[in-house]
Amino acid sequence: MVSSSGGLVYDLLIGTYTGGGKSEGIYVYRFDTGSGELTRIASAQTVNPSYLVVSSDRNYVYAVNELPGDNGPASQRGGISAFRFDRASGQLSFINRVSSDGNDPCYLSISPDGKYLLTANYSVAANSGGSFAVFPLAADGHVGASVLTVHHEGGGPVKGRQDNSHVHSTVFSPDGKYLFAQDLGVDKVFAYRYTPDPGSSNRGLFGPTNARYTQIKPGSGPRHLIFDASGKHAYLTTELNASVTVFDYRDGKLTPVQTLPMTAPGFKGKIGGGAIHLSPDGRFLYATNRGDVNQLVQFAVDASNGHLKLEKRYSTLGKTPREFAIDPSGRWLIVGNQDSDSAYFFRRDPQTGNLASDPKQLSIGSPVDFKFVSPS
């Protein structure tokens, strides 16, 4: 859809935290990439939809229900909610909700063949650590009860944050043959082979590779992983030491080749590496650093080897930038400040990767995740 300003128009879905009554759930806006004009068109009530994923046909949206959160009972399980998405109107219609089979689900991914939805459960109250869970998806968008839950063992050196496993993301390789589970608690990126037709038992769906995992620097806390379009390189944020690690990738194996800090030298406050995304053309990479820093960090990508070069740091103009998104045209970057109830829309220069200094502001309660969907 092309607007009167000559820009493309997308639906922008925003997931939030709903505690304290500041937000009701998922919001849908129509966004014009030409003018930057934003129009709210719909919302759907659901508890703490802090991470969203959209089906490849764009007809369904899935959200975590991140429970118990900071205030609920430790025994309370999180949830996964399914919605039908009408792209013409932007309306979300609730389909069903299932248990996440763990606590504090914080990430969602859909297998490339569209058969399964996966979530990362940051913690599991009755066990020694986090897990990831696997849910079958029906053709009508329904999400089924978990058919497989995988737990990790161990811990790391940072007391209070790495006392046990904390799975923070579940990411498929571009060829769809492998799954990588980033575990903040044990400083490992676990690798699993995906076998979508295991017969009568779902136990064979995900089996460990021969290497089993890639060890990350102790105390670093692996968080989010992304692959480039070529499938030859991957990029990881680590939360506890706020860094980005570059990997060469081949056939289920990640080989670390470079690590760069997000934080400026000499900074003494709290840090917290968060989200990570590439620009649509793959020439630039951005990551968020939270804590007392509250910055977006821009890197240039070397096309010959995937290595990074630090370029700029930008204030997110608020507190706790957990997630952000770049629109498919590459002309805007949207970041949410979870603890400031604001999102900022930065105009972006696709050639230089630089963000303009006069972003548009949206007031919204505890924004976390952002997903662009083409309505046409």
C-alpha positions in Angstrom: 0.0 0.0 0.0 1.4 3.4 -1.1 0.4 6.5 0.8 -0.3 10.0 -0.5 3.2 11.0 0.7 4.7 8.4 -1.5 5.7 6.1 1.4 4.7 2.5 2.0 2.1 1.9 4.7 2.5 -0.9 7.2 0.7 -2.2 10.2 2.8 -1.8 13.4 2.0 -4.2 16.2 3.3 -3.2 19.7 3.5 -5.6 22.6 3.5 -4.2 26.2 3.5 -5.0 29.9 0.1 -4.5 31.3 0.9 -4.4 35.1 -0.3 -1.2 36.8 -3.1 -0.6 34.3 -1.0 1.5 31.9 -1.6 -0.8 29.0 -4.3 -3.2 27.9 -2.1 -5.5 25.7 -1.3 -5.5 22.0 -1.8 -2.3 20.0 -2.1 -2.0 16.2 -1.1 1.2 14.4 -1.0 2.1 10.8 2.4 3.6 9.9 3.2 5.7 6.8 7.0 5.4 6.0 6.8 8.6 3.9 5.4 11.0 6.4 6.0 9.1 9.6 2.3 9.5 10.4 1.0 7.0 12.9 -2.7 6.1 13.4 -4.0 3.8 16.1 -6.5 1.4 14.6 -7.0 -1.5 17.0 -6.0 -3.2 20.3 -6.4 -6.6 21.9 -6.6 -7.2 25.6 -4.1 -9.9 26.9 -1.7 -10.0 29.9 1.9 -9.0 29.4 2.3 -9.6 25.7 6.0 -8.6 25.9 7.0 -10.6 22.8 5.2 -11.1 19.5 5.6 -13.2 16.4 3.6 -13.1 13.2 2.9 -16.1 11.0 4.5 -16.1 7.5 1.2 -15.7 5.8 0.5 -12.7 8.2 -2.9 -14.1 9.2 -2.0 -14.9 12.8 -0.2 -13.2 15.6 1.1 -15.0 18.7 2.0 -13.4 22.0 3.7 -14.5 25.2 1.8 -13.8 28.4 4.9 -13.1 30.6 3.8 -14.4 34.0 4.3 -14.4 36.9 6.4 -11.4 36.2 7.9 -9.5 39.1 4.9 -9.6 41.3 3.0 -12.9 40.8 3.4 -16.2 42.7 6.4 -18.3 41.6 4.1 -21.2 40.9 2.2 -19.2 38.2 2.8 -20.4 34.7 3.1 -18.1 31.8 1.0 -18.4 28.7 1.0 -18.3 24.9 -2.0 -16.5 23.2 -3.0 -16.9 19.6 -4.9 -14.2 17.6 -6.4 -14.0 14.1 -5.1 -10.9 12.3 -7.3 -9.1 9.7 -4.8 -7.1 7.7 -7.4 -5.0 6.0 -8.9 -3.6 9.2 -5.9 -4.3 11.6 -8.2 -6.1 14.0 -7.0 -8.9 16.2 -9.4 -11.6 17.2 -8.5 -13.9 20.1 -8.3 -17.6 19.2 -7.0 -19.5 22.2 -4.4 -19.6 25.0 -2.2 -22.4 26.4 0.3 -22.7 29.2 3.8 -21.8 28.2 4.9 -24.9 30.3 7.2 -22.6 32.3 7.5 -19.2 33.9 8.2 -15.8 32.4 8.1 -16.7 28.6 10.1 -14.0 26.9 10.6 -15.0 23.2 8.7 -16.6 20.4 9.7 -18.2 17.1 7.9 -20.2 14.4 9.7 -23.1 12.7 10.4 -22.2 9.0 7.9 -25.0 7.9 5.2 -23.3 10.0 4.4 -26.5 12.0 5.6 -25.4 15.5 5.8 -22.4 17.7 8.6 -22.2 20.3 9.0 -20.1 23.4 11.9 -19.4 25.8 10.8 -19.7 29.4 13.2 -17.6 31.3 12.6 -19.5 34.5 10.7 -22.6 35.7 9.7 -22.5 39.3 9.6 -26.2 40.1 12.9 -27.0 38.4 16.5 -25.9 38.6 16.2 -23.5 35.7 14.7 -22.2 32.4 13.5 -24.2 29.4 12.2 -23.9 25.9 8.8 -25.4 25.0 7.4 -26.6 21.6 3.8 -26.1 20.6 2.0 -27.5 17.4 0.3 -24.9 15.2 -3.0 -25.8 13.5 -4.0 -24.5 10.0 -6.7 -22.3 11.6 -4.1 -20.6 13.8 -4.9 -22.5 17.0 -1.8 -23.2 19.2 -1.8 -26.6 20.8 -0.6 -27.6 24.2 3.2 -28.1 24.6 4.4 -31.4 23.1 8.0 -31.0 24.2 9.9 -29.1 26.9 13.7 -29.0 27.1 15.5 -28.0 30.3 19.1 -26.9 30.7 21.3 -27.5 33.7 24.0 -25.4 35.3 24.7 -21.8 36.2 27.3 -19.1 35.9 29.5 -16.8 38.0 27.1 -13.8 38.4 25.3 -14.3 41.6 21.5 -13.6 41.5 21.4 -13.7 37.7 23.2 -17.0 36.9 22.2 -19.2 39.8 20.6 -21.6 37.2 19.5 -21.8 33.6 17.6 -18.8 32.0 16.7 -19.5 28.3 16.2 -16.1 26.7 15.6 -16.8 23.0 15.0 -19.6 20.5 16.2 -19.0 17.0 16.1 -21.2 13.9 19.0 -21.3 11.4 18.1 -19.8 8.0 17.9 -23.2 6.4 15.5 -24.4 9.1 17.6 -27.4 10.1 18.8 -26.2 13.4 17.5 -24.4 16.5 19.7 -22.3 18.8 18.7 -21.6 22.4 20.5 -18.8 24.1 20.9 -19.4 27.8 21.7 -16.3 29.9 22.1 -18.4 33.0 24.8 -20.9 31.9 26.7 -18.8 29.3 25.9 -21.2 26.4 24.3 -21.1 23.0 22.7 -24.6 22.7 22.4 -26.2 19.3 19.6 -28.6 18.3 18.9 -30.5 15.1 15.3 -30.0 14.0 13.6 -33.2 12.7 10.0 -32.2 11.8 8.7 -35.7 11.2 9.7 -37.8 14.2 6.9 -40.3 13.8 4.5 -41.0 16.7 6.8 -39.5 19.4 7.5 -35.7 19.6 10.6 -36.5 21.6 12.7 -36.7 18.5 11.7 -33.2 17.3 14.8 -31.5 18.6 18.0 -33.5 19.4 21.4 -32.0 20.4 24.0 -31.6 17.8 27.3 -33.4 18.2 28.9 -30.2 19.5 25.8 -29.6 21.8 26.6 -25.9 22.5 28.9 -23.0 21.9 30.5 -21.7 25.1 30.2 -18.0 25.6 32.5 -15.9 27.9 31.6 -16.7 31.6 29.5 -14.0 33.2 28.4 -12.5 29.9 24.8 -13.8 29.7 23.8 -14.7 26.1 20.4 -13.1 25.2 19.4 -12.7 21.5 20.8 -14.2 18.3 20.2 -13.2 14.7 21.5 -14.4 11.3 22.4 -12.4 8.3 20.6 -12.9 4.9 23.5 -15.0 3.6 23.2 -17.5 6.5 27.0 -17.3 6.9 27.2 -15.1 9.9 25.3 -14.7 13.2 25.3 -12.0 15.8 24.6 -12.4 19.6 23.9 -9.8 22.3 25.1 -10.7 25.8 23.1 -9.0 28.5 25.3 -9.0 31.6 28.4 -7.5 30.0 26.6 -5.7 27.2 28.6 -6.9 24.2 27.9 -8.2 20.6 29.6 -11.3 19.4 30.0 -12.2 15.7 30.0 -15.8 14.6 30.8 -17.6 11.4 28.1 -20.1 10.8 28.0 -23.4 8.9 25.9 -26.5 9.2 24.7 -26.1 12.8 28.1 -24.8 14.1 28.8 -21.3 15.4 32.4 -20.2 15.5 33.0 -16.9 17.4 35.3 -14.5 15.4 34.8 -11.1 17.0 33.4 -9.5 20.2 32.8 -5.8 20.7 31.5 -3.9 23.8 28.4 -1.8 23.5 29.3 0.5 26.4 31.7 3.4 26.1 35.1 3.0 27.8 35.0 4.2 31.4 31.3 3.9 31.9 30.6 2.9 35.6 26.8 2.5 35.8 24.5 -0.4 35.2 24.5 -2.0 31.8 22.3 -4.5 30.0 22.6 -5.7 26.5 19.2 -6.2 24.9 17.8 -6.5 21.4 19.7 -6.8 18.1 18.6 -6.3 14.5 20.2 -5.8 11.1 19.1 -3.1 8.6 17.0 -4.5 5.7 20.0 -4.2 3.4 22.3 -5.9 5.9 24.8 -3.1 5.9 24.3 -2.0 9.5 23.6 -3.6 12.8 22.0 -2.1 15.9 21.7 -3.2 19.5 20.2 -1.8 22.7 22.0 -1.2 26.0 19.8 -0.7 29.0 20.6 -0.2 32.7 21.8 3.4 33.2 23.0 3.6 29.6 19.8 3.6 27.6 21.3 3.7 24.2 21.1 2.3 20.7 24.5 1.3 19.3 25.1 1.4 15.6 27.7 -0.9 13.9 28.7 -1.1 10.2 28.9 -4.6 8.8 31.9 -5.6 6.6 30.3 -7.3 3.6 33.4 -9.5 3.0 33.5 -11.3 6.4 30.5 -10.1 8.5 32.8 -8.3 11.0 31.5 -5.2 12.8 32.9 -1.7 13.3 31.4 0.6 16.0 29.9 3.7 14.4 27.7 5.7 16.8 25.7 5.6 20.0 22.3 7.2 20.4 20.2 8.0 23.4 16.8 6.3 23.4 15.5 9.4 25.3 14.0 7.2 28.0 14.6 4.3 30.3 15.0 0.6 29.5 15.0 0.2 25.7 14.2 -3.5 25.5 13.2 -4.0 21.9 13.2 -2.0 18.7 12.4 -2.5 15.0 13.5 -1.1 11.6 10.7 -0.8 9.1 11.0 -2.8 5.9 11.8 0.3 3.8 14.8 1.0 6.1 13.7 4.6 6.6 12.6 4.4 10.3 13.8 2.9 13.5 11.3 2.5 16.4 12.5 1.9 19.9 10.4 1.5 23.0 11.4 2.7 26.5 9.7 0.2 28.7 10.2 2.2 32.0 9.3 5.6 30.5 6.1 4.7 28.8 7.3 6.0 25.5 8.4 5.0 22.0 10.5 7.1 19.6 10.4 6.9 15.8 13.8 7.9 14.5 14.1 8.8 10.8 16.9 6.7 9.4 19.3 7.4 6.5 19.5 4.1 4.6 22.9 5.0 3.1 24.8 6.0 6.3 22.7 4.1 8.8 22.5 7.3 10.9 19.4 8.2 12.9 18.1 11.8 12.9 18.1 13.8 16.1 14.4 14.8 16.0 12.4 11.6 16.5 8.6 11.5 16.8 7.3 10.4 20.2 4.5 8.1 21.0 3.1 7.8 24.6 2.3 4.2 25.3 2.3 2.2 28.6 5.4 -0.1 29.0 6.1 -0.8 25.3 8.4 -3.8 24.7 8.1 -5.4 21.3 7.5 -4.1 17.8 6.5 -6.0 14.6 5.8 -4.5 11.1 3.3 -6.3 8.9 2.5 -5.4 5.3 -1.3 -5.1 5.0 -1.4 -5.9 1.3 
